[in-house]
Amino acid sequence: MASFKTMISILMQFSRTTPCLLWRSRTHIFYMFLLLLSLFFLSTSFNQRSPTALALALATRLRFAADYIASFTSVSSSNTCIVSDVRSNCTLSSVTAVERTPGNSLEDGNDVIKDLSSCDIFNGNWVLDDSRPAYIPGSCPYVDDSFNCFKNGRVDFSYVRYRWKPFDCQIPRFNGRKMLEMLRGKRLVFVGDSLNRNMWESLVCSLRESLKDKRRLFEVSTRNEYRTQGFFSLRFQDYQCTIDFIKSPFLVQEWKISDKSEIRRETLRLDMIQGSKYSDADIIVFNTGHWWTHQKTGKGKNYFQEGSHVYDRMEVKEAFTKALKTWAQWVDSNIDRKHTRVFFAGYSSSHFRKGQWDTGGNCHGETEPISNETSLAPYPWMMSILESVISEMKTPVFYLNITKMTAYRKDGHPSIYRPLEIPRTPGMFQDCSHWCLPGVPDFWNELLYAALLISGHDLPNNH
């Protein structure tokens, strides 16, 4: 009882010192209500702590929320120049500040769709935005702990204050109910690596936020099935639609063979697609990339296989090209173009400094995007190969070219904010590849939403 009184006392003391700015508008009152609600959910992760420690942790989050809301001030536009591609000589400030009012939100009407159809939605910049995230930090149960920076103790919230804005047009804000109507009776499948899982979780959480009754969202497969089989499925019951994630980091099949010494070892079958239980889906979003930079893939020694032949040595660029051509041939042979829309998400940029993930690379302390294009990493060689392969396919593939938009966002990674059971030590592995949720992947899905609007209000009919 005494500990409980201590907790209340600390919280009351905080409330007396909180800036009155928190309560200056209905918008901020609403935002604080949502943040307080998220803190209620968040508190379950502190069940091993004393009430006093819990109160201090919650007070820290509330003070952080006050600072976050107080930081929204009137800002003005800055000049930018258009960047048509990565080879442009144009230099710019990628992050511009704009003042948003309720009157300039965008509806997805016919005029908007017409503008989008002639616009490069991947050529733009990140702008400051005072609207709340697509879902409340800490509130969505489908965010992996590894991506849940809020739950893991990140106290700066600036990484959710930016919104992607194309230079030549406006994109409609993500409308969860509208997208669920578009997905009614459909199956949407994400196939790829953990960056695609980042995107899948973001979409599920964004759509969940729009539900009146969140109990009507069901797990079709269990989390244990995901751990053992790399498959996870959620069903939005009121819309009779499912959204799945299938783990396939290379898109082609990892394989195990026995060498002459009868030792089992892994190879990568460049001529065999991994799994095919999604060919009848209405929408498929593929990706691959990050696993091709791993040590065994990069070295290419006794790892790449075609038929029964294992190559002693193969350059990773050649292997990647072969794998993508295998994927492209499978898509062209197995996807009904009248029924299924195919997307491919580009390479999501990493931001390791002073090494890679396993050699001391870090991104901790980054709170703002990169502001100068000349500081961006070179365009990934993998995406040039992908673009070449896609151009030769019979099946239309919408290329979600997120590479450049992610290259600016060095501030959006989990870094040291890993699950609480991972001790924070000076030499700990930092995550500078994946993204905090809510965060950058929410705008990949906003672009996916825009792309679906570009290709038509209604998706193909079911069989």
Secondary structure as GFF3:
##gff-version 3
##sequence-region A 1 463
A	DSSP	alpha_helix	2	17	.	.	.	ID=ss1
A	DSSP	three_ten_helix	20	23	.	.	.	ID=ss2
A	DSSP	alpha_helix	26	42	.	.	.	ID=ss3
A	DSSP	three_ten_helix	43	46	.	.	.	ID=ss4
A	DSSP	alpha_helix	51	70	.	.	.	ID=ss5
A	DSSP	beta_strand	95	97	.	.	.	ID=ss6
A	DSSP	three_ten_helix	102	104	.	.	.	ID=ss7
A	DSSP	alpha_helix	110	117	.	.	.	ID=ss8
A	DSSP	beta_strand	124	128	.	.	.	ID=ss9
A	DSSP	three_ten_helix	145	147	.	.	.	ID=ss10
A	DSSP	three_ten_helix	158	160	.	.	.	ID=ss11
A	DSSP	beta_strand	162	166	.	.	.	ID=ss12
A	DSSP	alpha_helix	176	182	.	.	.	ID=ss13
A	DSSP	beta_strand	187	192	.	.	.	ID=ss14
A	DSSP	alpha_helix	194	209	.	.	.	ID=ss15
A	DSSP	three_ten_helix	214	216	.	.	.	ID=ss16
A	DSSP	beta_strand	217	219	.	.	.	ID=ss17
A	DSSP	alpha_helix	223	229	.	.	.	ID=ss18
A	DSSP	beta_strand	231	236	.	.	.	ID=ss19
A	DSSP	three_ten_helix	237	239	.	.	.	ID=ss20
A	DSSP	beta_strand	241	247	.	.	.	ID=ss21
A	DSSP	beta_strand	252	258	.	.	.	ID=ss22
A	DSSP	beta_strand	264	273	.	.	.	ID=ss23
A	DSSP	beta_strand	283	286	.	.	.	ID=ss24
A	DSSP	three_ten_helix	290	293	.	.	.	ID=ss25
A	DSSP	alpha_helix	295	299	.	.	.	ID=ss26
A	DSSP	beta_strand	304	306	.	.	.	ID=ss27
A	DSSP	beta_strand	309	310	.	.	.	ID=ss28
A	DSSP	alpha_helix	316	334	.	.	.	ID=ss29
A	DSSP	beta_strand	341	345	.	.	.	ID=ss30
A	DSSP	three_ten_helix	373	375	.	.	.	ID=ss31
A	DSSP	alpha_helix	381	391	.	.	.	ID=ss32
A	DSSP	beta_strand	397	400	.	.	.	ID=ss33
A	DSSP	alpha_helix	403	407	.	.	.	ID=ss34
A	DSSP	alpha_helix	441	454	.	.	.	ID=ss35
###
